[in-house]
């Protein structure tokens, strides 16, 4: 399913710029993706859209408390992924609400343990869905660039 998410990202950069689900399903099938996986991927993106359309208390956006991960979350995201999320949050790239979206979408994937690159992709999807170009390009550079980020 993750390959479909990346395919959609690469082919439909702007959120909501893709065709209707039937057309998209046909296109993805023609590209060689399995129908069940397509359905899961589209559900995954619908879940992200639902998170984006929900209302949140303003205090959650600027919250400065520390996040404690459940065993299941930590097992899925891994220590490197948790470290990345902490770095992105302390850098102002992610706020606490968007961090929770990343965690939610990580748990929604049908993977036992995510790689660091997969967590980076999920962050990209979240930023992409929110039209955050400055943060988006920072994370895109993390994913595709040569260097490692440094917190100053």
C-alpha positions in Angstrom: 0.0 0.0 0.0 2.8 2.4 0.8 4.0 2.3 -2.8 0.5 3.5 -3.9 0.8 6.5 -1.5 4.1 7.5 -2.9 2.7 7.0 -6.5 -0.2 9.3 -5.7 2.1 11.9 -4.2 4.5 11.8 -7.1 1.7 12.1 -9.7 -0.8 14.3 -7.9 1.4 16.8 -6.0 -1.5 19.1 -5.0 -4.0 17.7 -2.5 -7.4 17.2 -4.1 -6.0 17.5 -7.6 -6.6 13.8 -8.4 -9.5 12.4 -10.3 -12.5 10.8 -8.7 -12.0 7.5 -6.9 -13.3 5.3 -9.8 -11.0 6.9 -12.3 -8.1 6.8 -9.9 -8.7 3.2 -9.1 -8.7 2.4 -12.8 -5.5 4.3 -13.3 -3.8 2.6 -10.4 -5.0 -0.8 -11.5 -3.6 -0.1 -15.0 -0.3 0.9 -13.3 -0.2 -2.6 -11.8 -1.4 -2.0 -8.3 -3.7 -4.5 -6.5 -7.4 -3.4 -6.0 -7.4 -4.2 -2.3 -4.2 -2.2 -1.8 -5.7 0.6 -3.8 -8.8 0.6 -1.6 -6.6 0.7 1.5 -4.5 3.6 0.2 -7.5 5.6 -0.8 -9.0 5.0 2.7 -5.7 6.1 4.2 -5.8 9.4 2.3 -9.5 9.8 3.3 -8.4 9.4 6.9 -5.9 12.1 6.5 -8.5 14.4 4.9 -10.9 13.7 7.9 -8.1 14.7 10.3 -7.5 17.9 8.4 -11.2 18.7 8.3 -11.7 18.2 12.1 -11.7 21.1 14.5 -9.1 21.3 17.2 -8.8 23.6 20.2 -6.4 26.4 19.5 -4.5 25.5 22.7 -3.5 22.1 21.1 -1.7 23.8 18.2 0.6 25.7 20.6 0.9 23.0 23.3 4.5 22.6 24.6 4.0 19.4 26.7 6.0 16.3 25.9 4.5 13.4 24.0 4.7 9.9 25.6 4.3 7.2 23.0 2.4 4.0 23.7 4.2 0.7 23.2 2.3 0.1 19.9 3.2 3.6 18.6 6.8 3.2 19.5 7.0 -0.2 18.0 5.5 1.0 14.7 7.3 4.3 14.4 10.7 3.2 15.9 13.2 5.2 17.9 14.5 7.0 14.8 11.0 8.0 13.7 10.2 9.3 17.2 13.4 11.2 17.2 12.6 12.7 13.8 9.1 13.8 15.0 10.7 15.4 18.1 13.2 17.2 15.9 10.5 18.4 13.5 8.3 19.6 16.3 11.2 21.4 18.1 12.1 23.0 14.8 8.6 24.3 14.3 8.0 22.2 11.2 5.3 20.2 13.0 2.9 21.4 15.6 1.5 19.0 18.2 -1.7 18.5 16.2 0.1 17.6 13.0 2.5 15.4 14.9 -0.6 13.5 16.1 -1.8 13.2 12.4 1.6 11.7 11.5 1.2 9.2 14.4 -2.4 8.4 13.4 -1.5 7.8 9.8 1.6 5.7 10.8 -0.7 3.4 12.9 -3.2 3.3 10.0 -0.6 1.7 7.7 -0.6 -2.0 7.4 3.1 -2.3 8.4 4.6 -3.9 11.5 7.4 -1.5 11.7 8.1 1.6 9.6 11.4 2.7 8.3 12.7 6.2 8.9 12.1 7.0 5.2 8.4 5.8 5.5 7.9 8.1 8.5 9.5 11.0 6.5 7.0 10.2 3.7 4.1 10.3 6.1 5.3 13.7 7.4 5.4 14.9 3.7 1.9 13.7 3.2 0.7 15.6 6.3 2.4 18.8 5.2 1.3 18.3 1.6 -2.3 18.0 2.8 -2.0 21.3 4.6 -0.3 23.2 1.8 2.7 24.1 4.0 5.4 24.7 1.3 8.2 25.9 3.5 8.0 23.0 5.9 7.2 20.7 3.1 10.5 21.5 1.2 12.5 21.1 4.4 11.1 17.6 4.9 11.5 16.8 1.2 15.1 17.8 1.5 15.4 15.4 4.5 13.9 12.6 2.4 15.8 13.1 -0.9 18.8 15.3 0.2 22.3 14.1 1.1 22.7 15.7 4.4 21.4 15.1 7.9 19.4 17.9 9.6 21.1 19.7 12.5 19.2 21.4 15.3 21.0 24.6 16.3 
